[in-house]
Amino acid sequence: MIITATGIIILTTSKGSLLAMIFIAFFALFFTDIKKQNKISWPFFLLPAVSLGIPAILSAYGFKAELTGNLWVLFSSFGERINWMWPRAFANITTGGNYLLGRGVGGIGFPQYFGEGSIYNAADNTMVYLFANFGLFALIYIYLILIRLKRNAQNISSYAWHCILAWLIYWNIYGLTTNIIENPFFTFFLGLIIGAAFTKRSDNLHAPAAS
């Protein structure tokens, strides 16, 4: 059953979620020191810039993914992001906006259906989505949250900290090919993480009591 389920996922557009799961499992098995000491290591600060940088560089240099045969079956959706979605997302930013400030909230994604349907773009990358909305300030906001988490780490229980790290990994890996901001399930956890970053009380962040 596991093999069948894995095969089905690989043949659909949910490969990013599977990859994120593998990264989380790898982290849980081998990076025990970071988990025990409630730390955020440098990869967590690097990943948001990489997640934005990859689409930006591919779009700027006009790179095109030419997929045929089995490669098209496996990676056609990723090829569409490279060839169409990401380049148009960056092109749209300069339509009524700029790279410094972005297009403003609602400048990309589902809100475009209400007035800008002709240039609708789903972004299909969380950092591209944030960049289109807030420009370079998107990175500032993300790093502000990470810095606050780093400073507030000792006020967060190990149980909550493990959940936070797992979500950050999921955000960066799955978010590379998906806009998770418009998903209520993921933004619920984003709100919890922002709360953990800025809270000054550790009582609210302890592991649940054993029954």
Backbone as a printed PyTorch tensor [residue, N CA C, xyz], in Angstrom:
tensor([[[  0.8280,  -1.2070,   0.0000],
         [  0.0000,   0.0000,   0.0000],
         [  0.8660,   1.2630,   0.0000]],

        [[  1.9390,   1.2420,   0.7950],
         [  2.8270,   2.3980,   0.8570],
         [  3.4730,   2.6410,  -0.4980]],

        [[  3.9170,   1.5650,  -1.1490],
         [  4.5440,   1.6950,  -2.4630],
         [  3.5510,   2.2440,  -3.4800]],

        [[  2.3250,   1.7520,  -3.4340],
         [  1.2870,   2.2280,  -4.3530],
         [  0.9860,   3.7010,  -4.1330]],

        [[  0.8400,   4.0820,  -2.8570],
         [  0.5540,   5.4850,  -2.5340],
         [  1.6920,   6.3870,  -2.9780]],

        [[  2.9400,   5.9370,  -2.7500],
         [  4.0980,   6.7240,  -3.1640],
         [  4.1220,   6.8970,  -4.6740]],

        [[  3.8200,   5.8250,  -5.4070],
         [  3.7920,   5.9080,  -6.8580],
         [  2.7440,   6.8680,  -7.3640]],

        [[  1.5750,   6.8660,  -6.7340],
         [  0.5040,   7.7830,  -7.1330],
         [  0.9210,   9.2270,  -6.8920]],

        [[  1.5470,   9.4860,  -5.7420],
         [  1.9940,  10.8460,  -5.4260],
         [  3.0280,  11.3160,  -6.4360]],

        [[  3.9830,  10.4330,  -6.7770],
         [  5.0330,  10.8020,  -7.7210],
         [  4.4490,  11.1820,  -9.0720]],

        [[  3.3590,  10.5330,  -9.4650],
         [  2.7550,  10.7950, -10.7710],
         [  1.7870,  11.9690, -10.7590]],

        [[  1.5950,  12.5970,  -9.6200],
         [  0.7220,  13.7660,  -9.5250],
         [  1.5520,  15.0000,  -9.2380]],

        [[  0.8810,  16.1140,  -8.9480],
         [  1.5930,  17.3640,  -8.6800],
         [  1.9190,  17.5410,  -7.2080]],

        [[  1.8140,  16.4810,  -6.4110],
         [  2.0510,  16.5850,  -4.9710],
         [  3.4430,  16.1250,  -4.5690]],

        [[  4.3640,  16.1110,  -5.5080],
         [  5.7100,  15.6260,  -5.2050],
         [  6.4220,  16.5260,  -4.2140]],

        [[  6.0990,  17.8060,  -4.2180],
         [  6.7320,  18.7250,  -3.2760],
         [  6.4150,  18.3710,  -1.8430]],

        [[  5.1910,  17.9510,  -1.5940],
         [  4.7990,  17.5570,  -0.2460],
         [  5.5510,  16.3100,   0.1950]],

        [[  5.7180,  15.3590,  -0.7190],
         [  6.4770,  14.1460,  -0.4130],
         [  7.9330,  14.4800,  -0.1260]],

        [[  8.5080,  15.3740,  -0.9090],
         [  9.8950,  15.7810,  -0.6940],
         [ 10.0600,  16.4690,   0.6540]],

        [[  9.0990,  17.3100,   1.0130],
         [  9.1470,  17.9770,   2.3140],
         [  9.0930,  16.9640,   3.4480]],

        [[  8.2660,  15.9400,   3.2940],
         [  8.1680,  14.8930,   4.3090],
         [  9.5040,  14.1910,   4.4940]],

        [[ 10.2060,  13.9310,   3.3940],
         [ 11.5110,  13.2720,   3.4620],
         [ 12.5190,  14.1560,   4.1860]],

        [[ 12.5140,  15.4540,   3.8960],
         [ 13.4300,  16.3780,   4.5570],
         [ 13.1480,  16.4470,   6.0540]],

        [[ 11.8820,  16.4690,   6.4220],
         [ 11.5240,  16.5190,   7.8430],
         [ 11.9970,  15.2590,   8.5520]],

        [[ 11.8010,  14.1070,   7.9270],
         [ 12.2510,  12.8480,   8.5190],
         [ 13.7660,  12.8220,   8.6530]],

        [[ 14.4700,  13.2960,   7.6360],
         [ 15.9320,  13.3510,   7.6740],
         [ 16.4070,  14.2590,   8.8050]],

        [[ 15.7640,  15.4080,   8.9350],
         [ 16.1230,  16.3490,   9.9960],
         [ 15.8800,  15.7360,  11.3670]],

        [[ 14.7480,  15.0760,  11.5390],
         [ 14.4040,  14.4810,  12.8310],
         [ 15.3840,  13.3910,  13.2300]],

        [[ 15.9240,  12.6760,  12.2490],
         [ 16.8190,  11.5600,  12.5400],
         [ 18.2500,  11.9920,  12.8280]],

        [[ 18.7250,  13.0440,  12.1580],
         [ 20.1520,  13.3380,  12.1980],
         [ 20.5320,  14.6610,  12.8660]],

        [[ 19.6150,  15.6030,  12.9940],
         [ 19.9700,  16.8970,  13.5760],
         [ 19.4370,  16.9980,  15.0000]],

        [[ 19.8630,  16.0710,  15.8260],
         [ 19.3450,  16.0080,  17.1960],
         [ 19.8380,  17.1570,  18.0610]],

        [[ 21.0450,  17.6560,  17.8120],
         [ 21.5870,  18.7410,  18.6400],
         [ 20.7560,  20.0070,  18.5090]],

        [[ 20.3380,  20.3240,  17.2940],
         [ 19.5340,  21.5250,  17.0710],
         [ 18.1980,  21.3990,  17.7740]],

        [[ 17.6110,  20.2170,  17.7110],
         [ 16.3100,  20.0090,  18.3580],
         [ 16.4230,  20.1260,  19.8700]],

        [[ 17.4750,  19.5440,  20.4360],
         [ 17.6150,  19.5300,  21.8860],
         [ 17.9010,  20.9210,  22.4420]],

        [[ 18.6390,  21.7290,  21.6980],
         [ 19.0740,  23.0280,  22.1990],
         [ 18.1600,  24.1720,  21.7790]],

        [[ 17.0620,  23.8740,  21.1320],
         [ 16.1440,  24.9230,  20.6680],
         [ 16.8890,  25.9970,  19.8780]],

        [[ 17.4910,  25.5890,  18.7800],
         [ 18.2490,  26.5140,  17.9560],
         [ 17.6830,  26.5390,  16.5370]],

        [[ 17.9280,  27.6530,  15.8530],
         [ 17.6580,  27.7410,  14.4200],
         [ 19.0030,  27.8970,  13.7330]],

        [[ 19.4000,  26.9290,  12.9360],
         [ 20.6960,  26.9730,  12.2800],
         [ 20.6180,  27.7840,  10.9900]],

        [[ 21.7730,  28.0230,  10.3940],
         [ 21.8590,  28.9100,   9.2320],
         [ 21.0370,  28.4500,   8.0260]],

        [[ 20.8270,  27.1300,   7.7680],
         [ 19.9990,  26.7710,   6.6030],
         [ 18.5890,  27.3490,   6.6510]],

        [[ 18.0410,  27.5200,   7.8480],
         [ 16.6910,  28.0700,   7.9530],
         [ 16.6510,  29.5300,   7.4980]],

        [[ 17.7810,  30.2370,   7.6330],
         [ 17.8550,  31.6170,   7.1650],
         [ 18.1870,  31.6820,   5.6750]],

        [[ 18.8480,  30.6560,   5.1710],
         [ 19.2330,  30.6390,   3.7620],
         [ 18.0820,  30.2320,   2.8470]],

        [[ 17.2460,  29.3090,   3.3040],
         [ 16.2150,  28.7270,   2.4480],
         [ 15.2240,  29.7370,   1.8670]],

        [[ 14.7300,  30.7340,   2.6420],
         [ 13.8000,  31.6930,   2.0230],
         [ 14.4090,  32.4410,   0.8470]],

        [[ 15.6880,  32.8330,   0.9760],
         [ 16.3530,  33.5310,  -0.1200],
         [ 16.5450,  32.6100,  -1.3170]],

        [[ 16.8650,  31.3420,  -1.0590],
         [ 17.0220,  30.3690,  -2.1440],
         [ 15.6870,  30.1260,  -2.8360]],

        [[ 14.6210,  30.0180,  -2.0470],
         [ 13.2890,  29.7720,  -2.5960],
         [ 12.8470,  30.9020,  -3.5140]],

        [[ 13.2370,  32.1210,  -3.2020],
         [ 12.9280,  33.2590,  -4.0700],
         [ 13.9460,  33.3800,  -5.1900]],

        [[ 15.2060,  33.0770,  -4.8800],
         [ 16.2720,  33.2570,  -5.8540],
         [ 16.1770,  32.3240,  -7.0490]],

        [[ 15.7810,  31.0770,  -6.8190],
         [ 15.6990,  30.1140,  -7.9270],
         [ 14.7230,  30.5790,  -9.0060]],

        [[ 13.4650,  30.9010,  -8.6730],
         [ 12.5530,  31.3940,  -9.7200],
         [ 13.0150,  32.7120, -10.3270]],

        [[ 13.5970,  33.5840,  -9.4940],
         [ 14.0320,  34.8850,  -9.9970],
         [ 15.1420,  34.7350, -11.0310]],

        [[ 16.1190,  33.8940, -10.7430],
         [ 17.2380,  33.6970, -11.6700],
         [ 16.7730,  33.0050, -12.9480]],

        [[ 15.9640,  31.9580, -12.8000],
         [ 15.4640,  31.2480, -13.9820],
         [ 14.6560,  32.1790, -14.8780]],

        [[ 13.8500,  33.0420, -14.2680],
         [ 13.0160,  33.9680, -15.0390],
         [ 13.8580,  35.0570, -15.6780]],

        [[ 14.8450,  35.5760, -14.9360],
         [ 15.6720,  36.6670, -15.4460],
         [ 16.4910,  36.2380, -16.6590]],

        [[ 16.9630,  35.0060, -16.6560],
         [ 17.7920,  34.5180, -17.7540],
         [ 16.9870,  33.7900, -18.8270]],

        [[ 15.6670,  33.7590, -18.6660],
         [ 14.8160,  33.1640, -19.6830],
         [ 15.0150,  31.6720, -19.8690]],

        [[ 15.3840,  30.9900, -18.7980],
         [ 15.5980,  29.5430, -18.8910],
         [ 14.2830,  28.8320, -19.1870]],

        [[ 14.3170,  27.8630, -20.0990],
         [ 13.1310,  27.0930, -20.4530],
         [ 13.3850,  25.6050, -20.2230]],

        [[ 12.4130,  24.9610, -19.6070],
         [ 12.5100,  23.5230, -19.3660],
         [ 11.9030,  22.7780, -20.5480]],

        [[ 12.7140,  22.0040, -21.2390],
         [ 12.2500,  21.2170, -22.3820],
         [ 12.1570,  19.7560, -21.9520]],

        [[ 10.9420,  19.3090, -21.7100],
         [ 10.7110,  17.9660, -21.1860],
         [  9.9840,  17.1120, -22.2110]],

        [[ 10.4450,  15.8920, -22.3640],
         [  9.8050,  14.9560, -23.2870],
         [  9.7130,  13.5780, -22.6390]],

        [[  8.8410,  12.7560, -23.1700],
         [  8.7310,  11.3780, -22.7130],
         [  8.3780,  11.2640, -21.2450]],

        [[  9.1040,  10.3940, -20.5470],
         [  8.8400,  10.1510, -19.1290],
         [  9.1070,  11.3750, -18.2690]],

        [[ 10.0720,  12.1970, -18.6750],
         [ 10.3560,  13.4130, -17.9150],
         [  9.1470,  14.3370, -17.9190]],

        [[  8.4450,  14.3980, -19.0400],
         [  7.2540,  15.2480, -19.1070],
         [  6.1770,  14.7150, -18.1780]],

        [[  6.0110,  13.3950, -18.1300],
         [  5.0030,  12.7930, -17.2540],
         [  5.2940,  13.1180, -15.7990]],

        [[  6.5630,  13.0620, -15.4150],
         [  6.9370,  13.2540, -14.0140],
         [  7.0240,  14.7200, -13.6160]],

        [[  7.5230,  15.5690, -14.5190],
         [  7.8570,  16.9350, -14.1200],
         [  7.1800,  18.0090, -14.9690]],

        [[  6.0790,  17.6700, -15.6310],
         [  5.4220,  18.6560, -16.4940],
         [  4.9480,  19.8740, -15.7140]],

        [[  4.4030,  19.6590, -14.5080],
         [  3.9040,  20.7910, -13.7240],
         [  5.0420,  21.7030, -13.2920]],

        [[  6.2030,  21.1190, -12.9730],
         [  7.3590,  21.9340, -12.6040],
         [  7.8720,  22.7050, -13.8150]],

        [[  7.8340,  22.0460, -14.9850],
         [  8.2400,  22.7290, -16.2040],
         [  7.3490,  23.9110, -16.5260]],

        [[  6.0570,  23.7860, -16.2660],
         [  5.1320,  24.8950, -16.5020],
         [  5.4270,  26.0680, -15.5760]],

        [[  5.8550,  25.7730, -14.3730],
         [  6.2230,  26.8510, -13.4570],
         [  7.4330,  27.6130, -13.9900]],

        [[  8.4270,  26.8690, -14.4630],
         [  9.6420,  27.4940, -14.9840],
         [  9.3570,  28.2680, -16.2640]],

        [[  8.5820,  27.6880, -17.1570],
         [  8.3680,  28.2730, -18.4810],
         [  7.3260,  29.3780, -18.5020]],

        [[  6.3760,  29.3220, -17.5950],
         [  5.2400,  30.2470, -17.6960],
         [  4.9020,  30.9600, -16.3900]],

        [[  4.6370,  30.2020, -15.3380],
         [  4.0970,  30.7860, -14.1150],
         [  5.0420,  31.7950, -13.4750]],

        [[  6.2760,  31.3940, -13.2070],
         [  7.2060,  32.2830, -12.5140],
         [  7.6010,  33.5040, -13.3490]],

        [[  7.9500,  33.3470, -14.6480],
         [  8.2820,  34.5380, -15.4340],
         [  7.1500,  35.5590, -15.4770]],

        [[  5.9120,  35.0920, -15.6240],
         [  4.7830,  36.0260, -15.6740],
         [  4.5240,  36.6620, -14.3150]],

        [[  4.7990,  35.9230, -13.2550],
         [  4.6210,  36.5010, -11.9200],
         [  5.5480,  37.6880, -11.7270]],

        [[  6.8150,  37.5350, -12.1150],
         [  7.7660,  38.6400, -11.9800],
         [  7.4330,  39.7730, -12.9390]],

        [[  6.9450,  39.4350, -14.1360],
         [  6.5570,  40.4760, -15.0880],
         [  5.3720,  41.2730, -14.5630]],

        [[  4.4490,  40.6050, -13.8830],
         [  3.2660,  41.2880, -13.3520],
         [  3.6060,  42.2670, -12.2350]],

        [[  4.7100,  42.0030, -11.5270],
         [  5.0660,  42.8720, -10.3990],
         [  5.2820,  44.3030, -10.8650]],

        [[  5.8690,  44.4700, -12.0360],
         [  6.1320,  45.8160, -12.5460],
         [  4.9030,  46.4350, -13.1980]],

        [[  3.7930,  45.6960, -13.2310],
         [  2.5250,  46.2520, -13.7090],
         [  1.7420,  46.7510, -12.4990]],

        [[  1.8500,  48.0210, -12.2290],
         [  1.1920,  48.5760, -11.0520],
         [  1.9670,  48.3550,  -9.7740]],

        [[  3.2510,  48.0680,  -9.8850],
         [  4.0700,  47.8580,  -8.6950],
         [  5.5430,  47.9160,  -9.0430]],

        [[  6.3820,  47.5160,  -8.1100],
         [  7.8260,  47.4890,  -8.3360],
         [  8.4560,  46.4490,  -7.4210]],

        [[  9.7250,  46.1630,  -7.6630],
         [ 10.3940,  45.1130,  -6.8970],
         [ 10.6750,  45.5130,  -5.4560]],

        [[ 10.6910,  46.7930,  -5.1700],
         [ 10.9490,  47.2320,  -3.7990],
         [  9.7250,  47.0490,  -2.9130]],

        [[  8.5660,  47.4770,  -3.3970],
         [  7.3460,  47.4520,  -2.5880],
         [  6.3370,  46.4070,  -3.0500]],

        [[  6.5680,  45.7900,  -4.2080],
         [  5.6180,  44.8170,  -4.7180],
         [  4.3820,  45.4850,  -5.3100]],

        [[  3.3130,  44.7230,  -5.4530],
         [  2.0620,  45.2320,  -6.0000],
         [  1.0470,  45.5480,  -4.9160]],

        [[  1.3620,  45.2270,  -3.6800],
         [  0.4070,  45.4180,  -2.5990],
         [ -0.3880,  44.1530,  -2.3530]],

        [[ -1.0290,  44.0870,  -1.2010],
         [ -1.8130,  42.9080,  -0.8340],
         [ -2.9310,  42.6920,  -1.8480]],

        [[ -3.0490,  41.4790,  -2.3400],
         [ -4.0360,  41.1650,  -3.3700],
         [ -3.5040,  41.3310,  -4.7700]],

        [[ -2.2120,  41.6350,  -4.9010],
         [ -1.6260,  41.8740,  -6.2120],
         [ -1.3010,  40.6240,  -6.9930]],

        [[ -1.4730,  39.4630,  -6.3780],
         [ -1.2170,  38.2040,  -7.0610],
         [ -2.0780,  37.1220,  -6.4150]],

        [[ -2.3300,  36.0670,  -7.1600],
         [ -3.1110,  34.9630,  -6.6060],
         [ -4.6090,  35.1560,  -6.7760]],

        [[ -5.3670,  34.4880,  -5.9390],
         [ -6.8240,  34.4530,  -6.0740],
         [ -7.4800,  35.8330,  -6.1090]],

        [[ -7.0260,  36.8290,  -5.3150],
         [ -7.6770,  38.1450,  -5.3660],
         [ -7.6740,  38.7780,  -6.7500]],

        [[ -6.7570,  38.3530,  -7.6270],
         [ -6.7150,  38.9350,  -8.9650],
         [ -7.9620,  38.6240,  -9.7810]],

        [[ -8.6690,  37.5810,  -9.4030],
         [ -9.9110,  37.2690, -10.1080],
         [-10.8890,  38.4350, -10.0340]],

        [[-10.7740,  39.2510,  -8.9920],
         [-11.6950,  40.3690,  -8.7940],
         [-11.0750,  41.6470,  -9.3530]],

        [[-11.0020,  41.7410, -10.6700],
         [-10.5270,  42.9660, -11.2940],
         [ -9.3400,  42.7990, -12.2090]],

        [[ -8.5380,  41.7440, -12.0120],
         [ -7.3550,  41.5500, -12.8470],
         [ -7.2870,  40.1200, -13.3840]],

        [[ -8.4130,  39.5960, -13.7620],
         [ -8.4550,  38.2190, -14.2350],
         [ -7.5820,  37.9630, -15.4480]],

        [[ -7.3600,  38.9860, -16.2660],
         [ -6.5820,  38.7990, -17.4930],
         [ -5.1090,  38.5400, -17.2140]],

        [[ -4.6190,  38.9560, -16.0530],
         [ -3.2120,  38.7160, -15.7150],
         [ -3.0960,  37.8340, -14.4700]],

        [[ -4.1370,  37.0480, -14.2050],
         [ -4.1190,  36.1860, -13.0190],
         [ -2.8910,  35.2830, -13.0190]],

        [[ -2.2850,  35.1580, -11.8450],
         [ -1.1160,  34.2970, -11.6860],
         [ -1.1290,  33.7150, -10.2820]],

        [[ -1.0120,  32.4030, -10.1790],
         [ -1.0760,  31.7400,  -8.8700],
         [  0.2470,  31.7710,  -8.1260]],

        [[  1.3220,  32.1870,  -8.7980],
         [  2.6770,  32.2600,  -8.2450],
         [  3.3070,  30.8730,  -8.1240]],

        [[  2.6060,  29.9210,  -7.5210],
         [  3.1290,  28.5580,  -7.3380],
         [  4.5030,  28.5540,  -6.6830]],

        [[  4.7170,  29.4890,  -5.8090],
         [  5.9210,  29.5700,  -4.9860],
         [  5.6030,  30.5590,  -3.8750]],

        [[  5.7670,  30.1340,  -2.6440],
         [  5.3520,  30.9790,  -1.5230],
         [  6.1320,  32.2820,  -1.4670]],

        [[  7.4380,  32.2230,  -1.6810],
         [  8.2410,  33.4430,  -1.6130],
         [  7.9600,  34.3610,  -2.7980]],

        [[  7.6910,  33.8030,  -3.9700],
         [  7.3110,  34.6370,  -5.1130],
         [  5.9900,  35.3370,  -4.8210]],

        [[  5.0620,  34.6170,  -4.2130],
         [  3.7700,  35.1990,  -3.8310],
         [  3.9730,  36.3640,  -2.8640]],

        [[  4.7920,  36.1600,  -1.8380],
         [  5.0480,  37.2220,  -0.8650],
         [  5.8030,  38.3800,  -1.5030]],

        [[  6.7470,  38.0660,  -2.3940],
         [  7.5170,  39.1050,  -3.0700],
         [  6.6120,  39.9610,  -3.9470]],

        [[  5.6640,  39.3360,  -4.6250],
         [  4.7370,  40.0920,  -5.4660],
         [  3.8520,  41.0110,  -4.6360]],

        [[  3.5160,  40.5900,  -3.4390],
         [  2.6730,  41.4070,  -2.5680],
         [  3.4450,  42.5110,  -1.8570]],

        [[  4.6430,  42.1750,  -1.3600],
         [  5.3650,  43.1040,  -0.4820],
         [  6.7290,  43.5350,  -1.0040]],

        [[  7.1500,  43.0420,  -2.1540],
         [  8.4590,  43.3900,  -2.6740],
         [  9.5710,  42.8320,  -1.7920]],

        [[ 10.6950,  43.5430,  -1.7460],
         [ 11.8250,  43.0930,  -0.9350],
         [ 11.5000,  43.0710,   0.5500]],

        [[ 10.4700,  43.7930,   0.9430],
         [ 10.0740,  43.7710,   2.3510],
         [  9.5730,  42.3810,   2.7630]],

        [[  9.2010,  41.5470,   1.8040],
         [  8.7850,  40.1790,   2.1290],
         [  9.9090,  39.4360,   2.8310]],

        [[ 11.1340,  39.5860,   2.3150],
         [ 12.2820,  38.9460,   2.9580],
         [ 12.5280,  39.5300,   4.3410]],

        [[ 12.3390,  40.8320,   4.4720],
         [ 12.5260,  41.4710,   5.7800],
         [ 11.5430,  40.9070,   6.7890]],

        [[ 10.2940,  40.7500,   6.3840],
         [  9.2780,  40.2080,   7.2950],
         [  9.6140,  38.7730,   7.6990]],

        [[ 10.0300,  37.9620,   6.7230],
         [ 10.3650,  36.5650,   7.0160],
         [ 11.5450,  36.4890,   7.9720]],

        [[ 12.5780,  37.2770,   7.7040],
         [ 13.7630,  37.2260,   8.5670],
         [ 13.4860,  37.8160,   9.9410]],

        [[ 12.5760,  38.7560,  10.0260],
         [ 12.1910,  39.2890,  11.3340],
         [ 11.5600,  38.1890,  12.1790]],

        [[ 10.6900,  37.3910,  11.5690],
         [ 10.0660,  36.2760,  12.2920],
         [ 11.1210,  35.2620,  12.7280]],

        [[ 12.0540,  34.9310,  11.8250],
         [ 13.0890,  33.9540,  12.1600],
         [ 14.0060,  34.4570,  13.2690]],

        [[ 14.3640,  35.7270,  13.2080],
         [ 15.2230,  36.2990,  14.2510],
         [ 14.5130,  36.3020,  15.5910]],

        [[ 13.2470,  36.6460,  15.5780],
         [ 12.4780,  36.6270,  16.8240],
         [ 12.3530,  35.2050,  17.3710]],

        [[ 12.1710,  34.2310,  16.4910],
         [ 12.1310,  32.8410,  16.9400],
         [ 13.4550,  32.4350,  17.5650]],

        [[ 14.5400,  32.8380,  16.9390],
         [ 15.8740,  32.5060,  17.4520],
         [ 16.0810,  33.0950,  18.8420]],

        [[ 15.6550,  34.3480,  19.0280],
         [ 15.8380,  35.0140,  20.3210],
         [ 14.8900,  34.4730,  21.3850]],

        [[ 13.7420,  33.9960,  20.9520],
         [ 12.7180,  33.5500,  21.8960],
         [ 12.7300,  32.0350,  22.0840]],

        [[ 13.7180,  31.3670,  21.5010],
         [ 13.7230,  29.9040,  21.4740],
         [ 13.6860,  29.2800,  22.8580]],

        [[ 14.3960,  29.8720,  23.8070],
         [ 14.4760,  29.2690,  25.1370],
         [ 13.1720,  29.3980,  25.9110]],

        [[ 12.2630,  30.2210,  25.4420],
         [ 10.9550,  30.3570,  26.0830],
         [  9.9150,  29.4030,  25.4910]],

        [[ 10.3570,  28.5730,  24.5550],
         [  9.4490,  27.6620,  23.8660],
         [  9.7970,  26.2300,  24.2590]],

        [[  8.8060,  25.4550,  24.5970],
         [  9.0470,  24.0690,  25.0030],
         [  9.6050,  23.2540,  23.8440]],

        [[ 10.2710,  22.1510,  24.1680],
         [ 10.8540,  21.2910,  23.1370],
         [  9.7860,  20.7450,  22.1980]],

        [[  8.6280,  20.4070,  22.7580],
         [  7.5300,  19.8720,  21.9440],
         [  7.1000,  20.8950,  20.8920]],

        [[  6.8540,  22.1260,  21.3240],
         [  6.4340,  23.1710,  20.3920],
         [  7.5510,  23.5110,  19.4200]],

        [[  8.7910,  23.4810,  19.9030],
         [  9.9280,  23.8210,  19.0490],
         [ 10.0880,  22.8180,  17.9090]],

        [[  9.9080,  21.5410,  18.2090],
         [ 10.0010,  20.5240,  17.1650],
         [  8.9280,  20.7470,  16.1030]],

        [[  7.7350,  21.1080,  16.5230],
         [  6.6490,  21.3900,  15.5760],
         [  6.9830,  22.5990,  14.7130]],

        [[  7.5770,  23.6140,  15.3200],
         [  7.9440,  24.8280,  14.5860],
         [  8.9920,  24.5170,  13.5270]],

        [[ 10.0290,  23.7750,  13.9010],
         [ 11.0840,  23.4400,  12.9480],
         [ 10.5360,  22.6050,  11.7940]],

        [[  9.6650,  21.6570,  12.1140],
         [  9.0700,  20.8240,  11.0600],
         [  8.2590,  21.6800,  10.1020]],

        [[  7.5190,  22.6390,  10.6260],
         [  6.7020,  23.4920,   9.7660],
         [  7.5810,  24.3950,   8.9070]],

        [[  8.6760,  24.9040,   9.4710],
         [  9.5780,  25.7530,   8.6960],
         [ 10.1970,  24.9760,   7.5340]],

        [[ 10.5450,  23.7190,   7.7870],
         [ 11.0720,  22.8820,   6.7070],
         [ 10.0030,  22.6800,   5.6390]],

        [[  8.7990,  22.3830,   6.0810],
         [  7.7000,  22.1640,   5.1420],
         [  7.4320,  23.4310,   4.3250]],

        [[  7.4150,  24.5660,   5.0090],
         [  7.1980,  25.8550,   4.3440],
         [  8.1860,  26.0360,   3.1900]],

        [[  9.4820,  25.8100,   3.4610],
         [ 10.5170,  26.1060,   2.4750],
         [ 10.5870,  25.0710,   1.3600]],

        [[ 10.3740,  23.7950,   1.6640],
         [ 10.4870,  22.7600,   0.6410],
         [  9.2200,  22.6930,  -0.2120]],

        [[  8.0770,  22.5130,   0.4250],
         [  6.8230,  22.4490,  -0.3250],
         [  6.4830,  23.8090,  -0.9200]],

        [[  6.8370,  24.8710,  -0.2040],
         [  6.5450,  26.2160,  -0.6760],
         [  7.3520,  26.6360,  -1.8840]],

        [[  8.3710,  25.8500,  -2.2500],
         [  9.1510,  26.1740,  -3.4400],
         [  8.3130,  26.0500,  -4.7080]],

        [[  7.3410,  25.1470,  -4.6980],
         [  6.5120,  24.9360,  -5.8900],
         [  5.0240,  25.1370,  -5.6230]],

        [[  4.6960,  25.7160,  -4.4710],
         [  3.2890,  25.8880,  -4.1060],
         [  3.1110,  27.1870,  -3.3330]],

        [[  2.0100,  27.8620,  -3.5780],
         [  1.6520,  29.0370,  -2.7880],
         [  0.8390,  28.5660,  -1.5890]],

        [[  1.4800,  28.4530,  -0.4370],
         [  0.7740,  27.9270,   0.7270],
         [  0.0970,  29.0250,   1.5440]],

        [[  0.3160,  30.2810,   1.1760],
         [ -0.2880,  31.3820,   1.9280],
         [ -1.8040,  31.3850,   1.7680]],

        [[ -2.2960,  31.0090,   0.6070],
         [ -3.7370,  31.0300,   0.3700],
         [ -4.4260,  29.7530,   0.8370]],

        [[ -3.6930,  28.8950,   1.5180],
         [ -4.2620,  27.6730,   2.0760],
         [ -4.5490,  27.8950,   3.5590]],

        [[ -5.8120,  27.8790,   3.9860],
         [ -6.1510,  28.1680,   5.3900],
         [ -5.4610,  27.2410,   6.3850]],

        [[ -5.2550,  25.9880,   6.0010],
         [ -4.6160,  25.0340,   6.9130],
         [ -3.1910,  25.4730,   7.2390]],

        [[ -2.4310,  25.8640,   6.2140],
         [ -1.0430,  26.2440,   6.4320],
         [ -0.9250,  27.6090,   7.1050]],

        [[ -1.8060,  28.5370,   6.7580],
         [ -1.7220,  29.8530,   7.3830],
         [ -2.1290,  29.8030,   8.8500]],

        [[ -2.9210,  28.8100,   9.2390],
         [ -3.2330,  28.6170,  10.6590],
         [ -1.9450,  28.3730,  11.4410]],

        [[ -1.0870,  27.4970,  10.9290],
         [  0.1710,  27.2090,  11.6060],
         [  1.1430,  28.3780,  11.4980]],

        [[  1.0640,  29.1280,  10.4080],
         [  1.8920,  30.3240,  10.3000],
         [  1.5530,  31.3020,  11.4110]],

        [[  0.2670,  31.4630,  11.6900],
         [ -0.1500,  32.3370,  12.7800],
         [  0.3760,  31.8710,  14.1230]],

        [[  0.3710,  30.5580,  14.3560],
         [  0.9060,  30.0240,  15.6040],
         [  2.4000,  30.3070,  15.7320]],

        [[  3.1260,  30.1910,  14.6250],
         [  4.5650,  30.4280,  14.6600],
         [  4.8680,  31.8960,  14.9100]],

        [[  4.1150,  32.7850,  14.2820],
         [  4.3090,  34.2110,  14.5390],
         [  4.0270,  34.5240,  15.9970]],

        [[  2.9860,  33.8980,  16.5440],
         [  2.6940,  34.0820,  17.9620],
         [  3.8250,  33.5880,  18.8390]],

        [[  4.4030,  32.4300,  18.4870],
         [  5.5260,  31.8950,  19.2600],
         [  6.7480,  32.7950,  19.1600]],

        [[  6.9220,  33.4390,  18.0050],
         [  8.0840,  34.3020,  17.8110],
         [  8.0120,  35.5600,  18.6620]],

        [[  6.8120,  36.0600,  18.8920],
         [  6.6830,  37.3480,  19.5680],
         [  6.1220,  37.2480,  20.9770]],

        [[  5.7710,  36.0470,  21.4270],
         [  5.2530,  35.9160,  22.7830],
         [  6.3750,  36.0500,  23.8010]],

        [[  6.0260,  36.4900,  24.9980],
         [  7.0010,  36.6120,  26.0810],
         [  6.6690,  35.6720,  27.2240]],

        [[  5.6540,  34.8390,  27.0220],
         [  5.2370,  33.9100,  28.0660],
         [  5.4310,  32.4840,  27.5840]],

        [[  6.1800,  31.7120,  28.3120],
         [  6.4370,  30.3340,  27.9250],
         [  5.3140,  29.4010,  28.3440]],

        [[  4.4300,  29.8520,  29.2510],
         [  3.3760,  28.9690,  29.7480],
         [  2.4680,  28.4790,  28.6300]],

        [[  2.2770,  29.3040,  27.6150],
         [  1.3580,  28.9500,  26.5380],
         [  1.9860,  28.0190,  25.5050]],

        [[  3.2740,  27.7010,  25.6690],
         [  3.9740,  26.9580,  24.6420],
         [  4.5300,  25.6390,  25.1540]],

        [[  3.9830,  25.1500,  26.2560],
         [  4.4370,  23.8740,  26.7860],
         [  3.7390,  22.7240,  26.0830]],

        [[  4.3570,  21.5680,  26.1670],
         [  3.7450,  20.3710,  25.5890],
         [  2.4740,  20.0380,  26.3390]],

        [[  1.4970,  19.4360,  25.6690],
         [  0.2480,  19.0850,  26.3500],
         [  0.5020,  18.0700,  27.4520]],

        [[ -0.2480,  18.1880,  28.5220],
         [ -0.0740,  17.2820,  29.6540],
         [ -0.5060,  15.8810,  29.2780]],

        [[  0.2110,  14.9020,  29.8110],
         [ -0.1210,  13.5040,  29.5310],
         [ -1.4170,  13.1280,  30.2220]],

        [[ -2.2460,  12.3660,  29.5120],
         [ -3.5350,  11.9780,  30.0790],
         [ -3.3730,  10.7660,  30.9840]]])
